[in-house]
């Protein structure tokens, strides 16, 4: 098994101790720690969106134990749901026993769509556009000279004739654009808007929409892990039986869209939390993920789990997650939000492709944690144990009283608001 994480036992520390240990390991400055305390300042919030009336604060935690391509990674996560950070950290710990996560990614190519209508012949329009492709690609690349200088820019054009739609026939022109370390929405939208008048000239048609697609299926990230089955033993169940139960749980999601929706939500619990921590557009990532899961006409599992056997006995559980991952490390909230800047520092200032790979590793870990619990003790036991603190807080508990009442709720097996209020009232009498 790989050596323990440098932050082993992190959850046992007080918050200030966690901050100091994290600061020491990833070289955070006093200013960085001050940002973690202060968060987004009112004057910063004022310029990020419209009609600002306040700030909404969510917890920032870090997931530990992640070994990705042989490198130790401390993962910042912003999420309100108990058990997400703990689940990811615990799953990453057992994955270390199989060598950690192996990841890869494609070039950061996004798709911009241009909708062309009022065409008399779709095939003829395509033929005309093909003769002008070099000119169109050059015009599109000039939309962002800096990205072009860094090796990005327009890489290709594709055509999708739609002869039958509720609005009649139309031609959709796809501009493929390498965005480098940017998420790409602004540059791609600028590029397709730049091309629209020229495309109208060439085809004689009328351009309506010109906009980025959030189905970023040319910008794929992949994570894989191999877990020795003995690491999966739980609650008196041997590891090989648990591994088989996890495989069966995955098969359910692969076959049934009702289960797939919840299964994939578990994947996104981890990915969204990292996206929010780093200032990335989690809504765009969600849109792309769920569309990608249904790309063959039916929603299915984003992950794939299989058993590696020897003499018909499972020895390892193999997991794979491959999905669109349109994230950036420059521009937008990634640079504007102070917490996002510190989160990127915790991650080691990764490039966009590396960040995408980290996020799919977290998604795969989160999925393993969820189906591992489901296949053994059930999802509620561990989740409600952590949720008990929120119940105690909602009932009016304060300070050390929160954990004391949470422990009592768990002991009694009555993790509900009514009982928590009784305990809070009793402690004041």
N, C-alpha and C positions, 0 to 999 in steps of 0.2 A: 504493500500500500504506500502511496505517496506520503511524504512527511506532512505533518499537520499544518494547517493554515497559521500564518504568523499572528492572526487575530483569534486563535482558538480560545474559547471561553469568553468571548467578547460580550455575550448577552448577560453574563453574570456581573458585569461591572456597572457602577453608577454612571449616569449620563456624562458627567464631567470627566470621569476616568476614561470612558469610551472616546470622548473628544481628544483627550491628550494622547491616548494610544494610537488613534487614527492619525493625528497630526504628526506624531513621531514616525510612523511607517510611511506615509505618503508625502511627508514634508510640507504640511500646511503651516502657513504663517499665523501670527497672532491676528492679523487682519482677516485671514480666511476664517478663523474661528469666530471672530466678531460677526462676520457675515452669517455664519450658521446660527448665531444667536438672534441677530436683528432681522434676517430675511429680507424681503422686498420692502424698501422704504416707500413712504407715501409719494414722494416726488418721482420715484422711479415708476410706480404703478400708474401715475397720472399720464405718462407719455406712452404706455404700452397699449392701452385700449381706450375706448371712449366712455364718457359718463361715469368715471370712477367715483365710487362712494366709500371704498374701503379696500381691505385686503383679506383674502381667504387663505388661512394657513393650514397646511397639511404636514404630517410628520415626515421627516427625512430620516431614513435608516440606511444602514449598509448591510448588504448580504456578504457573508464571508465564505471561505472554503473553495472559491472558484479557481480552478486551475484550467486555463484555456491555452491550448497550443504550447503547453509547458510553462506558461507565464502566470504568476500569481496576480489575480485581479480582485480588487475590492470594489463592490458594485453599489453605487448609490441608488436608492429606490424611494420614491415618494408615493405613498399609498395610505388610504384610511382604513383598509380592511385588515383585521388581525390575522395572523398566521401566514401571510404572504412572504414576508422577509424571512421568517423562521423556516418556512417550508422550503424556500429556495436554498437557504444556507445548508439545511440538513441534507437535501438531495445532492447538492454539490459535494458534500462531505463523502457520501458513499460513491459518487462518480469518481472521486480522486483515487479510489481503490483500483479502478480500471484504467488509470492514467489520465483522468480528467477529460475535458471536452476537446474535441478536434473540430476546428471551424474553417470555413472558407467562404469566399463571396465573389460575385461577378463584378464587372466594372459598374460604376454608379450611373447607369443609363436610365433616364426617365423618358416618358412618352408624352408628347404634346399632341392634342387632337385639333384638327381643323375641319369643320363641317361645311361641305360645299353642296348647295342646292341649286335648283332650276337648271339642271343639266339635261340635255336631250339624249346624250349617249354617255353612259358612265365609262365604258371601255375606252372610248375616244378621249375622254378627259384624262384618264390614267396615262394613255400613250403620250399625250401632249406634256404632261407633267414630268414623265420620265426623261424626256429630251432636255428638260431644264433643271434636272436634279443638282448638277454641280453648282449652278448659280444659286439655287435655293439654299443649299447647304452652306455656301459661303455667306449669304445674307444672314442666315440663322446664327452662325457662329459669331458674327460680329455683334450679336445682341449683348455679349459679355466678353470684351477683349481680355479681361484678367483670367477668366476660366479657360479661354482659348490659349493664353500664354502658358497656363499650367498643364496643358495637354488635353483639356476637355473641349467641348463644343459639339456641334451637330455631327452625328456619325452615320445617319442613314434616314431614308424616307420609305415608308410603306403605305400601301393603299388598301382600304377596306370598303369596297362597293356594298351598299345596302339598298338593293333594288326595291324592297318592300318594307316600308315603315308607315306608321299612322300619318306621317306628314308627306308621304310620297318617297320616290327614290332620292338617295343622297350618296355622296362619296365622302368618306372620312379619310383624311390624310393624316398619317402618323409621322411626326417628327421625332426621331430618336436623338437624345441629347445627353452627352456625358457631362455630369454636373460636378465631377471631382468631389470636394469635401462639402459642397452645399447640398441642402435637401433638394433644391432645384425648382420650387414652385415659381418664384419670381423670375428667374432667368428663362425658364421654359415658356411661361406665359408671355413674356416680352418677345421671345423668339417667334412664337406662332402668331402673335399679333403683327409682328413685322412682316411675316410672310403672307398674311391674308390678302392684301391688295394685289400682290404679284400673282398669287394663285387665281384670283378672280380674272386678272388680265389674260392669263394663259388659258384658262378653261372656258371663259365666258359665263361662268356660273356666279352664284352669290354665296359669299361666306357668311355664316351666322355665328356659331360658337367657335371660339379658339381658346383652348384651356388645357391645362395639365390633366393627365389621368392619374388617379390614385391607385389604379391597378398597375403597380410598378413591377410587372412580371419579367422585366429585363434587368432588374436590380435585385438579385436574389442573394440571400445569405443562408448558410447551412451550418448546422451544428450536429455532431454525432458523439455518442458516448457508449461505453461498454462497461456494464456493471457486473462484477462477480455476484452470483446469486446468493452466496452466503451473507453478503452485506444487506440483503433485503429481509432477512428473518425478523419477524415481529410478532409479539403477543403469543408466543409459543408455537407459531407456525414456522416450519423450516423454509429457508430461502428459496428452494426450488419450487415449492408450492406457491409461495408469494409471487415469484416471477411468472409462473403460469397464470395466476389470477390477474396480474397486471396486463399480460398479453391478452387475456380474454376481455378485460375492461376496454383495452384499446380496440379490439375487434368490434365491440359493440358500437363505439363511436365511428369506426370506419364504415359500418353498415347502416347506421340509423341517423338521419339528420337531427332528430330531436335530442339525441345524446351528443352528437357532434357539436351542437351549439354550446352546450355546457362544457364539454371537453375543451373546446377551443377557447372558451372564456377563461379557463384555467391557464392556458398558455399565455393569453394576453394579460392576465393579472401581473405576470412578471415583466413582460415587455413594456406595457404601458407605464409601469412604475419607473422604469429606467428612462423611458421617453420623457416623462414629466420632469424627472430629476435633472435631465440634461437640456431641457427647454425645447424638445422636439415635438412635432405635431402628432400626438398620439391618436387623434381622430383620423388623420390620413392613414396612419399605419393600420388602425382597426379596419377602416374601409377596404384597404387593399387585402388584408389578411382574410377577411370573411368572404370577399369576392373570389379570392384565389382558392379558398377551400371549396367553393362551389363551381369552379371553372369547368368541370366536366358535366354540369347539368344537375348535380345534386350535392348538397353540402356534406362534407366528410371531414375526417380528422386531419388537422394540419401536421400532426406528428405521426411517426410510424414506429411501432415497437415490435420486436421479434425475439424469439428465443434462439440462442446458440446452444446446441446440444452435443453431447458426446455419449454414444451408446444409448440414445433416446432419453438421456437425462439432461435437463437444462444446466449449463455451467455459467452462462452469462445472459444478461438481458441487454439487447442493443436498442438504442433509441436514436431517431433521426428527426430533425426539424429542418425543413427547407421552405422558405417563404419570402415574399417581397419584403424589403426592409429599406424604405426611403427615409434615411436620417441624414442630418448634417451636423457638422462640427464648427461651421462658420456662419455668421449672420443670424438674424432673427433673435428669438428669445435665448438661444444658446449663448449669445454674447451680451444681450441686454439684461438678462435676469442674473442677479448676483449669486444666487444659489446654484444656478446652472453652471456658472463659471467655476465655482468651487467643486461641483460634481465632476466637471471635466478634468479638473486637476487631480481629484481622487482617482479617476480612471487612468491617469497618466497621459492626458492630452492626446487621445487616439485620433487617427484619421477617421473619416466617415465609414469606410469599409470595415475598419477594426471595430468601431462602435456597433455597427450592424451585427457583426459576428458575436460580440459580447451579448447583445440583446437576444439573439436567437439561442445562445447557450443558457441564458436566464430563463427564457420561455420553455426550453426543453426541461430544465431542472424543475420549474414550477409545475409543469405537467406531470413529471414523475412523482413529485411530492403529493399531488392531488390524487392520482389514480392509485398510488401506493396506499394512501390512507383509505380510499374507497374500497380497495380490494382486501383490506384487513380489518381495522377497527371501525371503519365508517368515518365519514368526513366530520361529523359533529363533535366527536369526543375531544380531539385536539383543538379544533377550531373554537368550540364553546369555552374551553378552558382559558384560551386567550381572550375570547370575547367577554368573559366575566368581568374583566377590568373596566371595559366600556360600560357595562351594565351598572357597575358600582358607581362609576363617575356620573352616569345619567341620573342615578338615584340621589345624588347630592353628597356622595363621599368625597373627602378631601385628604390630600397628603398621604401619610402612611395608612390611613383608614381604607384607601382604595384597594390596596393589595390584600389587606386583612379581610375585608368583606368579600372580595373576589375569591379568596381561598375558601371562605365559609360556603359560598354559593356552590363551588365545585365539590366540596366535601359532601354537602347535602344533596347534590345532584339537582338542585333547583335554581338554574341559571336564568332567572327572569326578573323583570323590573319590580314587580310587586314584592317579592321576597327581599330584594335588595333594599327597597325602601323601608321594610320592616326592620332590617338589620341596622340601617343608618339611624332610624328613629330610636331603636333600642340602645345604640351606643351613645346617644345624647342624653338619655335619661339617667 
